């Protein structure tokens, strides 16, 4: 009997402990639910990574109302709306920062080239998609003046030569070689008006005459070695000139009258 009497208070203590634990978890769960449903609502939207696309326009295009529950949004649809809102937008990542912030992380197309045509300036991506139409040449870093034969059709957000795949692929192929070279980002002009007389202007300093588009990679490699030699020569630094590709082993440099300010 004594043993049974001792067991009853022990069971009572266990029962009270279980009640406390149950109450604790019930209260914690209720607080979490209140926090989740009442407080996790969008109070601010931040736009990150954009340089050319305007943040206000992107926020508006997202179509999100403040106060919307942060988990009641469709991130895929938001990303698609932003990509359609600006030709500069390449992709968008939508991230939640609890409890109230929605982050729109934008990756943009780089303005790599511009074309002057019929009194307007078309700014182009490396893939030749039209990013914007301007009245004057852009001053973006690393954007080269691209000279093309003819007057290709254009639509903002679409590639030049959209109806002529052969021309588009040809020009993309040449520009792809230039983009992959050590000169990428340092070209100020690319002249593709003639397939057999390709010319580029490097840092407003050297006009490089490459000739035919054939074997362009090997020609470019030799010319780059010559450019590095010129850049390291104290007597020729900042001296403008014309660099001619002659053959597989030879180039020729003709200094001009200009001296570019360092």
N, C-alpha and C positions, 0 to 999 in steps of 0.2 A: 504493500500500500504506500509506503513512504517513497518508493521509487516512482510510482505512478504520480504521486502528488508533485514531485520535483519535475516530472516531465511536462505537466500542464503549464506552469509558468514559462518553461522553455519554448513551448509551442506558441504561447501568447507573444513572447518577445520576437520570435521569427515572423509571426503574422503581422505584428506592428512594423517590423522592418520591411516586409514585402509591401505593405500598404504605403509606406514612405517612398519606397522606390517607384512604385506604380504612380503615385501622385507626382513625383518629380518628373518622370518621363512624360506623363500626361501634360503637365504644365510646359515642359520644354517643347513638346510637339506642338502645343497650341501656340507658343511664342514663335516657333519657326514658321508655322502656317500663316500667322498674322503678318510676320515679316515678309514672307514670300508673296502672299496675295495682296497685301495692302501697300507694302513699301517698294517692291521690285517693279517699279513703273518708270518708264523712260522720262528722265528729267532733263537730260542734255545729250546732244549728239555732236561728236567731234569728227572732223575730217582730217586725215593724216596722209602725207605722202604726195599730195597734189602740189604742182608747181604752176601749171598752165590752166588747168580746169579750176573754175571759181568755186570756192567752198560753199558759198550761199546757194549757188545753183545746184550743186550736188546734194546739199541738204534738202532743198525743195524737191528735187527729183526723187529722193528716197521715199517721199510720201508717207512719212511717219509722224504721227501726232504725239505730242508730249502727253504723258499720262497713260499711254498704251503699255500693257504689261510687257516686260522685257522678253518674256518667253512666248509671247503671242505673235511674234513677227516671223515672216518667212525670209530668211537670210538670202536664199537663192534669188527670190524675186527682187529683193532690194538691190542686190549686186547687178542683176540684169537691167534694172531701171537706170542705175547710175552709168553703166557701160553704154546705154543707148542715149544718155543725156549729153555726152561730150565726146567728140572724136579722139580727144587726147586720152580718154580712159581706156586702158588695156584690160585691167581686171580689178576687182574689188573684193576685199575680205571684210566680212562683217563680224565684229566681236563684241560680246557683252562684257561690261565691267560692272559687276554688281556693287550696289543695288540699282543704280539709276542711269548709268552712262552707256551709250551705244557708240562704238568706235567704227568708223568707216575708213578702212585702210586702202588707199588708192595706189595702183601702179599705173604709170602713164607711159604712152608711147613717147619716144624721144624725138624732138624735132631735129632731124639729121640734115635735111636739105631744103632749099627753097627754089622755086622756079618762077621766073617772070614771064607772064603771058597775057597779051591783050590788055595791058595796063593794070593788071592785078598781080599780086604775089601769092603763090600757093606754097604753104609750108607743108613739108612731107616727112613722114616717118621713114625709118630705114627700109621698110617694105614698100615705100612709095604711096602709102595711103595719105589722102589729103586731110591734114589736121586743122587747118584754118586758112582763110582768105584774108589778105591784108592789102593795104594801099602802098606799103613800103617794105623794104627788106628787113627781116628780123635781126635783132642784135643778140640772139641767143648764143651762148658758148657752144662751139663745136658744130654749128650749122653752116653747111657749105652751099655755095651757089651752084646749082646744077643746070647745065646747058644741054638742051635736047633739040633734036631736029623736029620740025613740024610743030603743030599746036594740038597736043593731045586733049581729048575730052576729059572732064573732071567733074566729080561730085564729092562734096565734103563727106568724109568718112569712108570713101571708096578709093581703091587704087587708081592711079593714072593708067591709061591704056586698058581700062576694064574690058573693053570689047576686042582688044588685040592681045591675046595671051602671049603670042610669040614675042612682041616688042617688050611687054612687061617682064617676061622671063629673061630676056637678053639683058636688059638694063639692070634688073635685080642681080643677075649673075655677076656683072662687072662691079656693081656697088658692093656686093657681098665680099668680093675679093679685097676691095679697098677697106671695108669695115673690119676684116679679119687681119689686116696688116698693122704694122707698128705706126702707120701714119694716121690711123683712125682717130677722129676727133681733132686733128691738126690741119685738115684740108680746108681751104677757103673757097676753092672752086673745083668743079669736076666738069670737064667738057666732053660730052658724048655725042656731039653733033655729027661726027663722022666715025663709023665703026673702025676704020683703018687709020685713024689719027686721034687716038685717045690722049687727052692732056689733063693734067691736074695741077693745081696751084697749092703749094705747101706753105702754110703760115704767111701768106702774102710775100714770100721770099723767093722760092724757087718754082719756076714753071717746068714741070716734068713732062717731056714729050715721049710717050710710050709707043706710039705708032699703032699697029694693028692690035685688036683685042685678043688675038691668039697668043697663047703662052703668057698671059698677063701676069700670073703669079711669079714666074721666074724673072720676068722683066722688072717687076716691081721690087723683088728681092734685091737685085743688083743695084737698082737706083737708090734704094734705101741705104745700102752700104755706102754708096757715094755721098748721099746726103749727110750721113753721120761723119764721114771724113771732112766734108765742108764745114759742118758745124763745129768740129774740133780744131779747125785750122784758124789760128788767131788772125791771119791775114785776110781771111775770107768770111769771118763771122759777120752776119748782118748784111753781107753783100748780096744784092739781088742778082738773079741770073736765070739762064735757061739750061736745063739739064736734059741732054739727049741720050736716049738709049740707042746704042749702035749695034751691038751683037751680044752673044752670050757672055762675053768677057769684058766688054768695053762700054763705057759711057763717055760723054763729052760735056764739059761745063763751059758755058759762055757767059761771062759776067756782063751785066748791063750797067747802065749809069747809076742806078738807084742804090742808095744805102738806107736800109730800114733802120729806124730808131730801135735800139735794144729794149 
